[in-house]
Amino acid sequence: MNQATQVAERPALVVRNVGKVYRLWATPASRLWVPLMFRLAAVLPVKRLADGLRRRAEARAHQHRALDGVDFNLGRGEALGIIGHNGSGKSTLLQIVAGVLEPSTGAVQVNGRVAALLELGSGFNPELSGRENVRVNAAILGLTPGQVAERMDEIIAFADIGDYIDEPVKTYSSGMALRLAFAVQVHTDPDILIVDEALAVGDAAFQAKAMARIDEILQRGTTLLFVGHDLNAVKAFCHRAMLLEKGRIVLEGLPDEVITEYLHRTHKRALESQRDARAQTLERLDGGYGMQDACVADATVNGVRHVSVQHGGAVDFALRVRRHAGLAAPCLIFDVLDGRGLQLTGRRIDLPAGDGEAMVRIALHAHFQQGIYRIRTRVVDAPSLDRTTVLARQEGWLSFEVVDDSRHLFTGLFPVPMAIEVAG
């Protein structure tokens, strides 16, 4: 077996029992005398005095465990999305994988060239021009002078900052510096791409271009490690996902499964912060999470859970919705999502007050482009648009597929009425 074959068969990334502990000091002076107290306690001949001194030192040297026993493999060409609340250890993990931080315990093995979209622009020299910073950063990332010269025009065009490319970076806005840093990173042909909230750079047009570039990189077989609060991006790019909480992996699996658990925990926390007693009745349900007495108990599309239709074909939904008398204004929100989880359209449907189940029927014609479309339902208590409490959220258990290509009729995902005139 030759060396190239051996490299190809090795995982792109191996993370073994990685932990990261930060020591927090009570005062700046504690950095000096607390270690001295520990050393003195180690040599004191009187055990009681030594133990007392050690306890006083430990009381002034606190530890924060950012990561604890994180363990996973990432194969070549795989895409892993990491989600979790702020402070769960996501960015710390990416910085360790990228080599920016050393782990306190465990080890990381990276096989291949890494491009890390972390704190974009942090390595730029403000006194140098944008073009000069491109040369320096690209060289740090492993490109030869010839490769840098070959790709310079493409990097500049992608960043789209105009004549500022030859001005000192200190004259740039923060958005311009981020765009240039992003352009450098995505033109290095990485084996492993690490992304930490970097897809939010620039305006909407640049974000769309950035997403398209990431998609192009992945299609070439690049391995992706992605962290972000954009759950639709996790669904769009990642084969699997991981949920971190307090530095530990609490769930790993398919993106839909992990995202549902993340949303369930997030919603439960929100209710608990409002001291809402309903937080204790929130549980996992078919297709999502919610409350047993306020949810969609059963749903079908054309009598089944998934149906294939032709463009314009009839799609009839039947939903059995539970609600109880304690709801001031029960409402069902019915949304149609595309394959990447983006909402295309939907309706708020008022439900009659009372206990028990209400039957809701929704009929539409599938005037959509070829593809798979999923349904998301939310049962809410909504006295007004500004006062809406989600009681259940279920997604992915109903879907329909439009099987024929309708690009000759319209472009995009669905048509909208247009008045078109052609003269001449």
C-alpha positions as CSV (number, residue, x, y, z in Angstrom):
1,M,0.0,0.0,0.0
2,N,1.6,3.3,-1.1
3,Q,1.8,6.4,1.1
4,A,-1.0,8.3,-0.8
5,T,-3.4,5.4,-0.2
6,Q,-2.6,5.2,3.5
7,V,-3.2,9.0,3.9
8,A,-6.5,8.7,2.0
9,E,-7.7,5.9,4.3
10,R,-6.8,7.8,7.6
11,P,-9.6,9.9,9.1
12,A,-9.2,13.6,8.4
13,L,-9.6,14.4,12.1
14,V,-9.3,12.3,15.3
15,V,-10.2,13.9,18.6
16,R,-9.5,11.8,21.7
17,N,-10.7,12.6,25.2
18,V,-10.0,16.3,24.7
19,G,-10.4,18.6,27.8
20,K,-9.6,22.2,28.4
21,V,-9.4,23.8,31.9
22,Y,-8.8,27.5,32.5
23,R,-7.5,28.7,35.9
24,L,-9.3,31.8,37.1
25,W,-7.5,34.1,39.6
26,A,-9.3,36.0,42.4
27,T,-6.9,39.0,41.9
28,P,-3.9,39.7,39.7
29,A,-1.6,39.2,42.7
30,S,-3.0,35.7,43.2
31,R,-1.1,34.6,40.1
32,L,2.1,35.1,42.1
33,W,1.4,34.1,45.7
34,V,-1.2,31.2,45.1
35,P,1.5,29.0,43.4
36,L,3.9,29.9,46.2
37,M,1.3,28.7,48.7
38,F,1.0,25.4,47.0
39,R,4.8,24.9,46.9
40,L,5.1,25.9,50.6
41,A,2.3,23.5,51.5
42,A,4.2,20.7,49.7
43,V,7.3,21.2,51.9
44,L,5.8,22.0,55.3
45,P,6.6,19.2,57.8
46,V,3.4,19.8,59.8
47,K,0.5,18.1,58.0
48,R,-2.2,20.2,59.6
49,L,-0.5,23.5,58.6
50,A,0.2,22.2,55.1
51,D,-3.5,21.1,54.6
52,G,-4.7,24.5,55.8
53,L,-2.4,26.4,53.5
54,R,-3.4,24.2,50.6
55,R,-7.1,24.8,51.2
56,R,-6.6,28.6,51.4
57,A,-4.7,28.4,48.1
58,E,-7.4,26.3,46.4
59,A,-10.1,28.8,47.6
60,R,-8.3,31.5,45.7
61,A,-7.6,29.6,42.5
62,H,-10.8,28.7,40.7
63,Q,-11.0,26.5,37.6
64,H,-13.3,26.6,34.6
65,R,-13.7,23.4,32.6
66,A,-14.5,24.5,29.1
67,L,-14.3,21.0,27.6
68,D,-14.5,17.6,29.2
69,G,-13.8,14.3,27.5
70,V,-14.7,15.3,23.9
71,D,-14.2,12.3,21.6
72,F,-15.0,11.8,17.9
73,N,-13.7,11.0,14.5
74,L,-14.3,12.9,11.2
75,G,-13.8,11.0,8.0
76,R,-12.6,12.5,4.7
77,G,-15.3,14.4,2.9
78,E,-17.6,14.3,6.0
79,A,-19.3,17.4,7.3
80,L,-19.9,17.7,11.1
81,G,-22.0,20.5,12.6
82,I,-21.5,21.5,16.2
83,I,-24.3,23.3,18.0
84,G,-24.9,24.4,21.6
85,H,-25.7,27.4,23.7
86,N,-23.2,30.2,24.3
87,G,-20.5,28.9,26.7
88,S,-20.9,25.3,25.8
89,G,-17.3,25.0,24.5
90,K,-17.9,25.1,20.7
91,S,-15.4,27.8,19.8
92,T,-12.8,26.4,22.3
93,L,-13.0,23.0,20.5
94,L,-12.5,24.6,17.1
95,Q,-9.5,26.6,18.3
96,I,-7.9,23.4,19.7
97,V,-8.5,21.5,16.4
98,A,-7.1,24.5,14.5
99,G,-4.0,24.5,16.7
100,V,-4.7,28.0,18.2
101,L,-5.1,26.5,21.7
102,E,-3.4,23.5,23.4
103,P,-5.7,21.0,25.1
104,S,-5.3,20.4,28.9
105,T,-6.0,16.7,28.4
106,G,-6.3,14.4,25.4
107,A,-5.0,14.8,21.9
108,V,-6.0,15.9,18.4
109,Q,-4.7,14.4,15.2
110,V,-5.2,16.4,12.0
111,N,-4.4,14.8,8.6
112,G,-4.2,17.4,5.9
113,R,-4.1,21.2,5.4
114,V,-6.5,23.2,7.6
115,A,-8.2,26.4,6.8
116,A,-9.8,27.9,9.9
117,L,-12.5,30.6,9.6
118,L,-12.4,31.6,13.2
119,E,-11.6,35.2,14.2
120,L,-11.4,36.5,10.6
121,G,-8.9,39.3,10.1
122,S,-7.2,38.9,13.5
123,G,-3.9,38.1,11.8
124,F,-3.8,41.1,9.5
125,N,-1.1,43.8,9.9
126,P,-3.0,47.1,10.0
127,E,0.0,49.0,8.5
128,L,0.2,46.8,5.4
129,S,-2.1,47.0,2.4
130,G,-4.8,44.4,1.8
131,R,-2.8,42.9,-1.1
132,E,0.3,42.6,1.1
133,N,-1.7,41.0,3.9
134,V,-3.1,38.5,1.4
135,R,0.4,37.5,0.5
136,V,1.5,37.1,4.1
137,N,-1.7,35.2,5.2
138,A,-1.7,32.9,2.2
139,A,2.0,32.0,2.9
140,I,1.2,31.3,6.5
141,L,-1.6,29.0,5.3
142,G,0.9,27.0,3.2
143,L,0.6,28.5,-0.3
144,T,3.8,29.0,-2.3
145,P,4.6,32.5,-3.8
146,G,3.6,31.1,-7.2
147,Q,0.3,29.9,-6.0
148,V,-0.4,33.2,-4.3
149,A,0.4,35.1,-7.5
150,E,-1.8,32.7,-9.4
151,R,-4.8,33.2,-7.1
152,M,-4.4,36.8,-6.2
153,D,-6.9,38.2,-8.8
154,E,-9.5,35.6,-7.8
155,I,-9.1,36.4,-4.1
156,I,-9.4,40.2,-4.8
157,A,-12.4,39.7,-7.0
158,F,-14.1,37.5,-4.4
159,A,-13.5,40.0,-1.5
160,D,-15.0,42.8,-3.7
161,I,-13.5,45.7,-1.8
162,G,-12.4,47.7,-4.9
163,D,-9.4,50.0,-4.8
164,Y,-9.1,49.6,-1.1
165,I,-7.1,46.4,-1.8
166,D,-4.0,48.6,-2.1
167,E,-4.8,50.8,1.0
168,P,-3.6,50.0,4.5
169,V,-5.9,47.6,6.4
170,K,-6.2,50.2,9.2
171,T,-8.4,52.2,6.8
172,Y,-10.8,49.3,6.3
173,S,-14.2,48.9,7.9
174,S,-14.6,45.7,10.0
175,G,-16.8,44.2,7.3
176,M,-14.1,44.8,4.6
177,A,-11.4,43.2,6.7
178,L,-13.6,40.2,7.3
179,R,-14.5,39.8,3.6
180,L,-10.8,39.9,2.6
181,A,-9.8,37.4,5.3
182,F,-12.7,35.1,4.3
183,A,-11.6,35.3,0.6
184,V,-8.0,34.3,1.5
185,Q,-9.1,31.3,3.6
186,V,-11.5,29.8,1.0
187,H,-8.9,30.0,-1.8
188,T,-6.3,27.8,-0.1
189,D,-7.7,24.5,-1.2
190,P,-7.9,23.1,2.3
191,D,-8.3,19.4,3.2
192,I,-10.2,20.4,6.3
193,L,-12.3,23.5,6.6
194,I,-13.1,24.8,10.1
195,V,-15.9,27.4,10.2
196,D,-17.0,29.3,13.3
197,E,-19.9,31.7,12.7
198,A,-18.0,33.0,9.6
199,L,-20.9,32.8,7.2
200,A,-22.4,36.0,8.7
201,V,-19.7,38.2,7.2
202,G,-20.7,41.1,4.9
203,D,-24.1,42.0,3.4
204,A,-26.7,39.6,2.1
205,A,-25.1,39.4,-1.4
206,F,-21.7,38.5,0.0
207,Q,-23.3,35.9,2.4
208,A,-24.9,34.2,-0.5
209,K,-21.6,34.2,-2.4
210,A,-19.9,32.8,0.8
211,M,-22.5,30.0,1.1
212,A,-22.0,29.1,-2.6
213,R,-18.2,29.0,-2.2
214,I,-18.5,26.7,0.9
215,D,-20.8,24.4,-1.1
216,E,-18.3,24.3,-3.9
217,I,-15.4,23.4,-1.6
218,L,-17.5,20.6,0.0
219,Q,-18.3,19.2,-3.4
220,R,-14.6,18.7,-4.0
221,G,-14.4,16.4,-1.0
222,T,-13.2,18.8,1.6
223,T,-13.9,17.8,5.3
224,L,-16.0,20.4,7.2
225,L,-16.2,21.2,10.9
226,F,-18.9,23.8,11.3
227,V,-20.1,25.7,14.3
228,G,-22.9,28.2,14.1
229,H,-26.3,29.2,15.4
230,D,-27.7,29.1,11.8
231,L,-29.5,25.8,12.1
232,N,-30.5,25.9,8.4
233,A,-26.8,26.0,7.5
234,V,-26.1,23.0,9.6
235,K,-28.9,21.1,7.9
236,A,-27.7,22.3,4.5
237,F,-24.0,21.4,4.8
238,C,-23.6,18.7,7.4
239,H,-24.0,14.9,7.3
240,R,-24.1,14.7,11.0
241,A,-24.3,17.0,14.0
242,M,-23.2,17.1,17.6
243,L,-24.7,18.9,20.6
244,L,-22.4,20.3,23.2
245,E,-23.5,21.3,26.7
246,K,-21.1,22.5,29.5
247,G,-18.2,21.2,27.5
248,R,-19.6,17.6,27.0
249,I,-21.1,15.9,24.1
250,V,-24.7,15.2,25.0
251,L,-26.0,13.9,21.6
252,E,-24.5,13.0,18.3
253,G,-26.4,11.9,15.2
254,L,-28.3,13.1,12.2
255,P,-28.7,16.9,12.0
256,D,-32.5,16.9,12.3
257,E,-32.4,14.7,15.4
258,V,-29.7,16.8,17.1
259,I,-31.3,20.1,16.2
260,T,-34.7,19.0,17.6
261,E,-33.0,18.1,20.9
262,Y,-31.2,21.5,20.9
263,L,-34.4,23.4,20.3
264,H,-36.2,21.4,22.9
265,R,-33.6,22.2,25.5
266,T,-33.6,25.9,24.4
267,H,-37.3,26.2,24.7
268,K,-37.4,24.5,28.0
269,R,-34.8,27.0,29.3
270,A,-36.8,29.9,28.0
271,L,-39.9,28.8,29.8
272,E,-38.0,28.1,33.0
273,S,-36.4,31.6,32.9
274,Q,-40.0,33.0,32.7
275,R,-41.0,30.8,35.7
276,D,-43.6,29.2,33.4
277,A,-44.8,25.9,35.0
278,R,-45.4,24.5,31.5
279,A,-41.6,24.0,31.2
280,Q,-42.0,20.8,33.3
281,T,-44.5,19.3,30.9
282,L,-42.4,19.9,27.8
283,E,-41.2,16.6,26.3
284,R,-40.0,14.9,23.1
285,L,-42.9,14.1,20.7
286,D,-43.2,12.5,17.2
287,G,-41.3,14.9,14.9
288,G,-40.2,17.3,17.6
289,Y,-41.1,18.4,21.1
290,G,-44.1,19.8,23.0
291,M,-46.8,19.2,25.5
292,Q,-49.1,16.1,25.4
293,D,-52.2,18.3,25.8
294,A,-51.1,21.0,23.3
295,C,-49.6,19.5,20.1
296,V,-50.3,17.9,16.8
297,A,-51.4,14.3,17.8
298,D,-51.5,12.9,14.3
299,A,-51.0,14.2,10.7
300,T,-51.2,12.9,7.2
301,V,-50.7,14.2,3.7
302,N,-52.9,12.5,1.1
303,G,-53.5,9.9,3.8
304,V,-49.8,9.0,4.4
305,R,-46.8,10.7,5.9
306,H,-44.9,11.3,2.6
307,V,-46.3,11.6,-0.9
308,S,-45.0,12.2,-4.4
309,V,-46.9,14.4,-6.8
310,Q,-46.5,16.1,-10.1
311,H,-46.2,19.8,-10.4
312,G,-49.6,21.4,-9.6
313,G,-50.9,18.1,-8.0
314,A,-53.3,18.2,-5.1
315,V,-51.8,18.0,-1.6
316,D,-54.3,17.6,1.2
317,F,-53.2,17.7,4.9
318,A,-55.3,16.4,7.8
319,L,-54.0,17.3,11.3
320,R,-55.5,16.3,14.6
321,V,-54.6,19.1,17.1
322,R,-54.8,18.8,20.8
323,R,-55.5,21.9,23.0
324,H,-56.8,22.4,26.5
325,A,-59.1,25.0,28.1
326,G,-56.3,26.8,29.8
327,L,-55.1,28.3,26.5
328,A,-56.3,31.9,26.0
329,A,-55.9,31.9,22.2
330,P,-54.9,28.5,20.8
331,C,-53.4,28.7,17.3
332,L,-51.7,26.3,14.8
333,I,-48.9,27.7,12.7
334,F,-48.5,25.6,9.5
335,D,-45.2,26.2,7.5
336,V,-43.9,24.8,4.2
337,L,-40.0,24.4,4.2
338,D,-37.6,23.6,1.4
339,G,-35.0,20.9,1.5
340,R,-32.6,23.2,3.4
341,G,-35.1,24.1,6.0
342,L,-35.9,27.6,4.7
343,Q,-39.5,28.7,5.2
344,L,-41.3,29.3,1.9
345,T,-44.8,30.0,3.1
346,G,-47.2,29.3,5.9
347,R,-50.4,30.2,7.7
348,R,-51.6,31.0,11.3
349,I,-54.8,29.1,11.9
350,D,-56.9,30.1,14.9
351,L,-58.3,27.1,16.8
352,P,-61.6,27.1,18.8
353,A,-61.1,27.3,22.5
354,G,-61.8,24.3,24.7
355,D,-60.6,20.9,25.7
356,G,-59.9,18.0,23.4
357,E,-58.9,17.7,19.8
358,A,-59.7,19.9,16.8
359,M,-59.5,18.6,13.2
360,V,-57.7,20.9,10.7
361,R,-57.7,20.3,7.0
362,I,-55.4,22.2,4.6
363,A,-55.6,21.8,0.8
364,L,-53.1,23.2,-1.7
365,H,-51.7,22.5,-5.1
366,A,-48.0,21.8,-5.4
367,H,-47.0,24.7,-7.6
368,F,-43.4,24.2,-6.6
369,Q,-40.2,23.3,-8.4
370,Q,-38.9,19.8,-8.4
371,G,-37.7,18.7,-4.9
372,I,-38.7,17.6,-1.4
373,Y,-40.7,20.0,0.8
374,R,-41.3,19.4,4.5
375,I,-44.0,20.6,6.9
376,R,-43.4,22.3,10.2
377,T,-46.2,22.7,12.7
378,R,-46.3,24.8,15.9
379,V,-49.1,24.8,18.4
380,V,-49.0,28.2,20.2
381,D,-50.9,30.3,22.7
382,A,-51.1,33.6,20.9
383,P,-53.3,36.4,22.4
384,S,-51.5,38.7,20.0
385,L,-48.6,38.5,17.5
386,D,-46.3,40.0,20.0
387,R,-47.4,37.6,22.8
388,T,-46.9,34.1,21.4
389,T,-45.8,31.1,23.5
390,V,-44.8,28.0,21.6
391,L,-46.3,24.9,23.2
392,A,-45.2,22.3,20.6
393,R,-42.9,22.3,17.5
394,Q,-42.9,19.4,15.1
395,E,-41.0,19.1,11.8
396,G,-40.0,16.6,9.2
397,W,-42.6,13.9,9.9
398,L,-44.8,15.2,7.0
399,S,-43.4,15.9,3.5
400,F,-44.2,15.9,-0.2
401,E,-42.1,15.6,-3.3
402,V,-42.6,17.3,-6.6
403,V,-41.2,14.8,-9.1
404,D,-41.2,16.7,-12.4
405,D,-38.9,19.5,-13.5
406,S,-40.8,22.8,-14.1
407,R,-38.0,25.2,-15.0
408,H,-39.6,25.8,-18.3
409,L,-42.6,27.4,-16.5
410,F,-40.7,29.4,-13.9
411,T,-37.4,29.8,-12.0
412,G,-36.8,29.5,-8.3
413,L,-38.9,27.4,-6.0
414,F,-42.4,28.5,-6.8
415,P,-44.1,31.0,-9.2
416,V,-45.7,34.3,-8.2
417,P,-48.1,36.3,-10.3
418,M,-46.4,38.6,-12.8
419,A,-47.5,40.9,-15.6
420,I,-45.0,40.5,-18.4
421,E,-44.9,42.5,-21.6
422,V,-42.3,42.1,-24.4
423,A,-42.1,44.8,-27.0
424,G,-40.1,45.0,-30.2
